């Protein structure tokens, strides 16, 4: 026979059980009634989508360079060659610029000025995919190119200089460094974050006048109002590289294509910006790229580029073309109609 306090406990539990049953019934009834409501309208879904930020896979699990510590497992001569190659990329002008210690064969810029963090910055025009994808056919030359050709293209175009001897220690060091960066990639695989981010185009031409305003506000404190950059102490290289003028990249360089320059500055400029913390909008990137590439620079020899007219990219600014669009539109856009025409005439 239960004691009085036990009877009280039993009575309390029964009461709580009754209330719990009521709550469960109410929840079930609510669910049924909700099921009888009209379906969610598409406009409601659109509003919800605008409120929710969906992650872009272009910025998740990006390629990273091999850790420095892994060099220790290599023979000493290999370590030395790779480190020399990295230093050549980071401090090119000290070795191969107008006052270089090895040769005088480039404009004073460093490879790193365009290939950030010695070619290791995600979406910073890095070398992530080079080892895995070369040799490869390139429309620009109409030939299968090896890495030596690719490196010397940069010396002749971006550094507006002369090609390196393929057998030189400098070329071998650069190749060793590029191979090291591709250590973990299987052949033909292009990792996420390789090269330059491909920006979505605009429905209008890129505007160099708007670009000047962006440049004035966000770029000229480093690169200077005249785009001449800032020489480092001693004058052998640049602390901030020239963006136009006789010491900048020539018209044959990859960054003279507007989509490349816009994608590059979008997630890397001004100084301190990254894909994780960009400081420009898409439109600002397109417009400032238009301003920079509208300024004077060395011509370069592009006479033999893109021998197959159908293979010319939509933003190559020099004719002739297989399509009916003008040089002006090929340089500044809008690029959508050009892409559509090319797709329809494959």
C-alpha positions in Angstrom: 0.0 0.0 0.0 1.6 3.3 -1.1 2.4 6.0 1.4 0.6 9.4 1.2 3.6 11.2 -0.4 3.8 8.4 -3.0 0.1 8.9 -3.9 0.9 12.6 -4.5 3.8 11.7 -6.9 1.6 9.3 -8.8 -1.2 12.0 -9.1 1.3 14.6 -10.4 2.7 12.2 -13.0 -0.7 11.4 -14.3 -1.5 15.1 -14.6 1.7 15.7 -16.5 1.0 12.8 -18.7 -2.4 14.2 -19.6 -1.0 17.6 -20.5 1.8 15.9 -22.6 -0.9 14.0 -24.5 -2.8 17.2 -25.1 0.3 18.9 -26.4 1.1 16.0 -28.8 -2.4 16.1 -30.1 -2.2 19.8 -30.7 1.1 19.4 -32.6 -0.4 16.7 -34.8 -3.5 18.8 -35.5 -1.3 21.8 -36.4 0.7 19.7 -38.8 -2.4 18.5 -40.5 -3.8 22.0 -40.8 -0.5 23.3 -42.2 -0.6 20.6 -44.8 -4.0 22.0 -45.9 -2.5 25.4 -46.5 -1.7 26.7 -50.0 1.8 25.7 -51.3 4.6 28.2 -50.7 4.5 30.7 -53.6 7.6 31.1 -55.9 7.8 34.7 -54.8 8.1 33.6 -51.2 10.9 31.2 -52.2 12.7 34.0 -54.2 12.5 36.2 -51.1 13.9 33.4 -49.0 16.8 32.7 -51.4 17.7 36.4 -51.3 17.9 36.2 -47.5 20.1 33.1 -47.5 23.7 33.3 -48.7 24.6 30.2 -50.6 28.2 29.1 -50.6 30.1 29.4 -53.9 32.1 26.2 -54.5 34.7 28.4 -56.4 35.9 29.5 -52.9 35.8 26.2 -51.0 38.8 23.8 -50.6 41.1 25.8 -52.8 44.5 24.5 -53.8 47.4 25.3 -51.5 51.1 25.0 -52.2 53.2 22.2 -50.6 54.5 23.1 -47.1 58.0 24.3 -46.9 58.8 21.6 -44.4 58.4 19.0 -47.1 61.5 20.2 -48.9 63.6 18.6 -46.1 62.9 15.2 -47.6 64.6 16.1 -50.9 68.3 15.9 -51.7 70.2 19.1 -50.9 70.9 20.0 -54.5 67.1 19.7 -55.4 66.2 21.9 -52.3 68.7 24.5 -53.4 67.4 24.6 -57.0 63.7 24.9 -55.9 64.5 27.7 -53.5 66.5 29.5 -56.1 63.5 29.2 -58.5 61.2 30.6 -55.9 63.5 33.5 -55.3 63.7 34.2 -59.1 59.9 34.4 -59.2 59.7 36.6 -56.1 62.7 38.8 -56.9 63.1 38.5 -60.6 64.5 42.0 -61.2 67.3 41.5 -58.6 68.7 38.8 -60.9 67.4 39.6 -64.4 66.2 43.2 -64.4 67.9 46.3 -65.8 70.3 46.2 -62.8 70.2 42.4 -62.4 73.1 40.4 -61.0 72.8 37.6 -63.6 71.6 39.4 -66.7 69.9 42.6 -67.9 66.9 41.2 -69.8 63.6 42.5 -68.4 61.7 45.6 -67.4 62.3 45.7 -63.7 59.1 44.0 -62.6 59.1 40.7 -60.8 57.1 37.6 -61.8 55.5 37.9 -58.4 54.0 41.2 -59.4 51.5 39.2 -61.5 51.8 35.7 -59.9 51.2 36.6 -56.3 53.1 35.1 -53.4 55.6 33.6 -55.8 52.7 31.9 -57.7 50.9 30.4 -54.7 48.0 32.8 -54.0 44.6 31.2 -54.6 43.0 32.9 -57.6 46.1 35.1 -57.7 47.3 34.0 -61.1 49.2 31.1 -59.4 51.1 28.2 -61.0 48.9 25.5 -59.4 48.0 23.7 -62.7 51.1 24.3 -64.7 52.9 21.0 -63.9 49.8 19.0 -64.4 48.6 20.5 -67.7 51.8 21.0 -69.7 52.8 20.3 -72.4 49.5 21.4 -73.9 48.0 22.9 -77.1 47.5 26.7 -76.9 45.4 28.6 -79.3 47.5 31.7 -78.9 50.5 30.1 -80.7 48.6 27.3 -82.5 51.1 24.8 -81.2 51.7 22.4 -78.4 53.8 24.3 -75.8 56.1 23.1 -73.1 56.8 24.9 -69.8 59.9 26.6 -71.3 57.8 28.3 -73.9 55.3 29.3 -71.3 58.0 30.8 -69.0 59.6 32.7 -71.9 56.3 34.1 -73.0 56.1 35.8 -69.6 59.6 37.2 -70.0 58.8 38.5 -73.4 55.3 39.8 -72.7 54.7 40.6 -69.1 58.3 41.5 -68.4 58.7 43.0 -71.9 62.1 41.4 -72.1 64.1 38.7 -73.7 63.7 34.9 -73.4 65.8 32.9 -71.0 68.2 30.3 -72.3 66.4 27.0 -71.8 69.6 25.3 -70.5 70.4 28.1 -68.0 70.4 27.5 -64.3 67.8 30.2 -63.9 65.4 28.4 -66.3 66.0 25.0 -64.7 65.4 26.5 -61.2 62.1 28.1 -62.3 61.0 24.8 -63.8 62.0 22.9 -60.6 60.0 25.3 -58.5 56.9 25.0 -60.8 57.2 21.2 -60.6 57.5 21.4 -56.8 54.3 23.4 -56.6 52.5 20.7 -58.6 53.7 17.9 -56.3 50.3 16.6 -55.3 48.4 17.0 -58.5 47.7 14.1 -60.9 48.2 14.8 -64.7 45.6 16.9 -66.4 43.9 17.9 -63.2 43.2 21.6 -62.7 42.6 22.3 -59.0 40.0 24.8 -57.7 41.6 28.2 -57.2 44.1 27.8 -60.0 45.0 30.8 -62.2 42.6 33.7 -62.3 38.9 33.7 -61.3 36.5 34.1 -64.2 34.2 37.0 -63.5 30.7 37.1 -64.9 30.4 39.6 -67.7 28.4 42.8 -67.6 25.5 43.9 -69.9 27.4 47.1 -70.7 30.9 47.9 -71.9 33.5 48.3 -69.2 33.9 52.1 -68.5 37.4 53.6 -68.3 35.9 56.9 -66.9 34.3 55.0 -64.0 37.5 53.0 -63.7 39.5 56.2 -63.2 37.4 57.0 -60.2 38.0 53.5 -58.8 41.7 53.8 -59.5 42.0 57.2 -57.8 40.2 56.0 -54.7 41.7 52.5 -54.3 44.9 52.1 -56.4 46.9 55.3 -57.0 48.3 55.5 -53.4 50.5 52.5 -54.3 50.8 52.6 -58.1 50.8 56.4 -58.3 48.6 58.8 -60.3 50.6 58.2 -63.5 50.7 54.4 -63.1 54.4 54.4 -62.8 54.6 52.5 -59.6 57.2 52.9 -56.8 60.8 51.8 -57.2 62.3 50.0 -54.2 65.4 51.3 -52.4 68.3 51.0 -54.8 66.2 51.1 -57.9 66.6 47.5 -58.8 63.0 46.5 -58.6 59.6 47.8 -57.7 57.9 47.9 -54.3 54.6 48.7 -56.2 54.8 47.8 -59.9 54.0 50.1 -62.8 50.6 49.4 -64.3 51.2 51.2 -67.6 54.1 53.0 -69.3 57.3 51.8 -70.8 58.2 49.6 -67.7 54.9 47.8 -67.5 53.6 44.7 -69.3 53.2 44.9 -73.0 50.1 44.4 -75.2 50.9 40.8 -75.7 50.6 39.9 -72.0 47.8 37.9 -70.7 46.7 40.7 -68.4 46.0 42.9 -71.4 42.9 40.8 -72.0 40.2 42.6 -69.9 38.7 39.4 -68.4 42.0 38.4 -67.0 42.8 41.7 -65.5 39.3 42.2 -64.1 39.3 38.7 -62.5 42.8 39.3 -61.1 42.1 42.7 -59.4 38.6 41.5 -58.2 40.0 39.1 -55.6 43.6 40.5 -55.1 43.5 44.3 -55.2 44.0 46.7 -53.6 46.8 45.5 -51.4 45.5 43.2 -48.7 42.4 42.0 -50.6 41.9 38.3 -51.0 39.1 36.0 -52.3 38.0 35.8 -48.6 38.0 39.6 -48.1 37.6 41.3 -51.5 37.5 45.1 -51.6 36.1 45.7 -55.1 32.7 44.8 -56.6 32.5 43.0 -60.0 31.7 46.3 -61.8 34.5 48.1 -60.1 36.9 45.4 -61.2 35.8 45.5 -64.8 35.9 49.3 -64.9 39.3 49.8 -63.3 40.7 47.1 -65.6 39.3 49.1 -68.5 41.0 52.2 -67.3 44.4 50.5 -66.7 44.4 48.8 -70.1 43.3 52.0 -71.8 46.6 53.6 -70.8 49.7 53.5 -73.0 52.2 50.6 -72.8 54.7 48.8 -75.0 53.2 47.3 -78.1 54.9 43.8 -78.1 54.7 41.6 -81.1 51.3 40.0 -81.5 51.4 39.5 -85.2 51.7 35.7 -85.0 49.2 35.3 -82.1 46.0 33.3 -82.6 46.7 32.0 -86.1 43.2 30.3 -86.1 40.8 33.3 -86.1 38.0 31.1 -84.7 40.2 30.4 -81.7 40.7 34.0 -80.7 39.2 34.8 -77.3 36.2 37.1 -77.0 38.3 39.8 -75.3 41.4 39.8 -77.6 41.5 43.5 -78.5 43.2 43.2 -82.0 41.6 42.0 -85.2 41.1 40.5 -87.6 38.2 38.4 -86.2 36.1 35.5 -87.5 33.0 37.3 -86.0 31.5 40.7 -87.1 32.2 42.6 -83.8 34.5 45.6 -83.5 37.9 45.8 -81.8 36.3 48.3 -79.4 33.7 45.7 -78.3 36.3 43.0 -78.2 38.4 45.1 -75.8 35.7 46.6 -73.5 32.6 44.5 -74.1 29.8 43.8 -73.6 31.1 40.3 -74.3 27.9 38.4 -74.1 26.9 38.9 -77.8 30.4 37.9 -78.9 30.3 34.7 -76.9 26.8 33.9 -78.2 27.9 34.4 -81.8 31.0 32.2 -81.3 28.8 29.5 -79.7 26.4 29.6 -82.6 29.1 29.4 -85.2 31.2 26.5 -83.8 
